């Protein structure tokens, strides 16, 4: 689930017969729960809104979820090597590096 750029993951507790979830990618723990699909969706949105309001009350900037982009500075010789390897494999530099990162 997504709301205002935040992602929530949900699991079902069969014993308690309840859905419970957590907002991903935050150092703070933001959880929510519900007994129906509509209830869990509403609880997720409300938890995100509560988190944002809590941060505003404290005068803090809310933590933002990861965007999927980051800058990495490498020596120019490494950059040239990576470009050459990507070209050799007929991949973009981004695709080549992503492939390498996913193999770790």
GUKEVEX-48104 format. One record per residue (C-alpha): residue number from 1; y, z, x; residue in three letters. Coordinates in steps of 0.001 Angstrom, whole numbers. Each point is the difference from the previous one (the first is absolute). Layout:
// residues N
k:NUM&north:Y&up:Z&east:X&r:Ala
...
END
This chain:
// residues 104
k:1&north:0&up:0&east:0&r:Unk
k:2&north:3529&up:-676&east:1148&r:Unk
k:3&north:3359&up:1457&east:-1005&r:Unk
k:4&north:3297&up:-475&east:1848&r:Unk
k:5&north:-1883&up:-1140&east:3105&r:Unk
k:6&north:-2351&up:2993&east:36&r:Unk
k:7&north:-3760&up:-419&east:-371&r:Unk
k:8&north:-2292&up:2412&east:-1768&r:Unk
k:9&north:-3751&up:235&east:393&r:Unk
k:10&north:-2192&up:1453&east:-2717&r:Unk
k:11&north:-3478&up:1498&east:-85&r:Unk
k:12&north:-2038&up:1266&east:-2930&r:Unk
k:13&north:-1489&up:3494&east:75&r:Unk
k:14&north:-3088&up:-404&east:-2156&r:Unk
k:15&north:-677&up:3732&east:-205&r:Unk
k:16&north:3526&up:895&east:-1143&r:Unk
k:17&north:346&up:-3280&east:-1926&r:Unk
k:18&north:3461&up:-598&east:1392&r:Unk
k:19&north:1768&up:-2629&east:2066&r:Unk
k:20&north:1891&up:1299&east:3013&r:Unk
k:21&north:2140&up:-1885&east:2417&r:Unk
k:22&north:2321&up:165&east:2950&r:Unk
k:23&north:2985&up:-2010&east:1167&r:Unk
k:24&north:-1041&up:-1738&east:3226&r:Unk
k:25&north:1830&up:-202&east:3288&r:Unk
k:26&north:2119&up:3150&east:-229&r:Unk
k:27&north:-23&up:3090&east:2182&r:Unk
k:28&north:841&up:1967&east:-3145&r:Unk
k:29&north:-2855&up:494&east:-2429&r:Unk
k:30&north:804&up:-1551&east:-3379&r:Unk
k:31&north:-2851&up:193&east:-2505&r:Unk
k:32&north:-528&up:-752&east:-3673&r:Unk
k:33&north:-2758&up:202&east:-2608&r:Unk
k:34&north:-940&up:-1074&east:-3488&r:Unk
k:35&north:-2907&up:-428&east:-2367&r:Unk
k:36&north:677&up:-3599&east:-1094&r:Unk
k:37&north:1148&up:-3162&east:1728&r:Unk
k:38&north:3397&up:152&east:-1727&r:Unk
k:39&north:346&up:3687&east:853&r:Unk
k:40&north:-759&up:-546&east:3709&r:Unk
k:41&north:2435&up:-2924&east:179&r:Unk
k:42&north:2734&up:2085&east:-1622&r:Unk
k:43&north:-765&up:2990&east:2239&r:Unk
k:44&north:219&up:-2226&east:3094&r:Unk
k:45&north:3412&up:-1375&east:-992&r:Unk
k:46&north:1234&up:3507&east:-840&r:Unk
k:47&north:-1244&up:1367&east:3345&r:Unk
k:48&north:1878&up:-2711&east:1905&r:Unk
k:49&north:3147&up:709&east:-2036&r:Unk
k:50&north:-408&up:3763&east:582&r:Unk
k:51&north:-413&up:-592&east:3743&r:Unk
k:52&north:3168&up:-2105&east:126&r:Unk
k:53&north:1936&up:2600&east:-2033&r:Unk
k:54&north:-1283&up:2834&east:2210&r:Unk
k:55&north:1169&up:-1836&east:3126&r:Unk
k:56&north:3412&up:-652&east:-1593&r:Unk
k:57&north:392&up:3671&east:-959&r:Unk
k:58&north:-667&up:1018&east:3596&r:Unk
k:59&north:2318&up:-2680&east:1358&r:Unk
k:60&north:-2881&up:-1669&east:1844&r:Unk
k:61&north:-902&up:-3661&east:162&r:Unk
k:62&north:-3374&up:-606&east:-1624&r:Unk
k:63&north:-2702&up:-1271&east:2287&r:Unk
k:64&north:-585&up:-3689&east:-572&r:Unk
k:65&north:-3465&up:-1502&east:-46&r:Unk
k:66&north:-1035&up:-2313&east:2826&r:Unk
k:67&north:1348&up:-3522&east:-479&r:Unk
k:68&north:-2691&up:-1757&east:2004&r:Unk
k:69&north:2501&up:-1008&east:2669&r:Unk
k:70&north:693&up:1558&east:3369&r:Unk
k:71&north:1641&up:-1051&east:3241&r:Unk
k:72&north:-2006&up:232&east:3191&r:Unk
k:73&north:1623&up:-647&east:3359&r:Unk
k:74&north:-2297&up:-1374&east:2701&r:Unk
k:75&north:637&up:-1468&east:3437&r:Unk
k:76&north:832&up:-3724&east:-99&r:Unk
k:77&north:-3211&up:-769&east:1920&r:Unk
k:78&north:-2042&up:1687&east:-2768&r:Unk
k:79&north:1947&up:-1900&east:-2639&r:Unk
k:80&north:-709&up:-3315&east:1727&r:Unk
k:81&north:-3692&up:891&east:306&r:Unk
k:82&north:-238&up:871&east:-3708&r:Unk
k:83&north:1731&up:-3237&east:-1017&r:Unk
k:84&north:-2404&up:-2005&east:2172&r:Unk
k:85&north:-3058&up:1795&east:-1401&r:Unk
k:86&north:1200&up:-496&east:-3578&r:Unk
k:87&north:594&up:-3691&east:651&r:Unk
k:88&north:-3423&up:-342&east:1646&r:Unk
k:89&north:-1598&up:1460&east:-3137&r:Unk
k:90&north:2188&up:-2170&east:-2262&r:Unk
k:91&north:1617&up:3054&east:-1585&r:Unk
k:92&north:3534&up:1193&east:-434&r:Unk
k:93&north:1028&up:2825&east:2307&r:Unk
k:94&north:114&up:2337&east:-3003&r:Unk
k:95&north:-3514&up:-996&east:-1165&r:Unk
k:96&north:-1398&up:340&east:3526&r:Unk
k:97&north:1453&up:3494&east:510&r:Unk
k:98&north:-1048&up:1141&east:-3483&r:Unk
k:99&north:-3544&up:-1199&east:708&r:Unk
k:100&north:-35&up:1929&east:3279&r:Unk
k:101&north:1355&up:3170&east:-1639&r:Unk
k:102&north:-2569&up:-133&east:-2782&r:Unk
k:103&north:-2859&up:-123&east:2511&r:Unk
k:104&north:853&up:3447&east:1384&r:Unk
END
